[in-house]
Amino acid sequence: MSLKFLAQGSFSLPNCWNPLFEKPTYLMYEESTVNKGELVDAVAKKTDKTKKDVDQIISAALEAIMEAVSSDQKVTLVGFGSFEARERQEREGRNPQTGAKMTIKASKVPAFAAGKSFKEKVEGSVAE
């Protein structure tokens, strides 16, 4: 019997093997992450555009969002959410290896806040 393992990294076969199904149990679950290629495929099907065109549009939109946020502008997509840069203040932390106190420098980080429609959709409240 030949098996193809899809997981990366090391794993212990007895911990993931279910003899009732004759293949590792981690192969029986669907992937819960949608990558850019899968997003392009989904948008192309919904819009009847080519995958190449959709890929260019998504890439351009993401680039425009990143440029705006890095320039301290807030990007709001009504119903979906908003992207913005947030300031993190300097704070005290601990080195996890030694437990010694250390100062974590102030920084600017990107942030996303989901809009009302998006939150309702995730909660299952929006009727389709």
C-alpha positions, 0 to 999 in steps of 0.5 A: 500500500502506498500513502502520500502524506500531505502534511509538512514537518514531522509526525508520528504515524501511530498518533495520526493513523486510523486503521478503520479508514486506512489513511491518516485521519488528518487527511480526512479533513478539509483545509480551512484556509483559502489561499490567493489562488483559491480566492482568484478561482472563486471570484473568476467563477462569480464574475465570468472574468479570466483568472489572469484578470481577477488575479491582477485586480485582486493584487492591485486592490491589495497593493492599494490598501497596503499603500494607503494604510502604510501612509496612515490612511484608513481604508473603509469598505462599507459592510466588509470592514476597515484597514488602518495603521495602529500605534503600539506603545512601548511596553515591558515584556519578558524574555521567554527563555530567561524570564528577564524583563525587557522593553519592547519598542513602540511600533506601528502595526496594520489592523483590520476591523470587520464591518457589521455585515461581515460580522453578521455573515460569520455569525450566520445571522444574514439570510442568503 
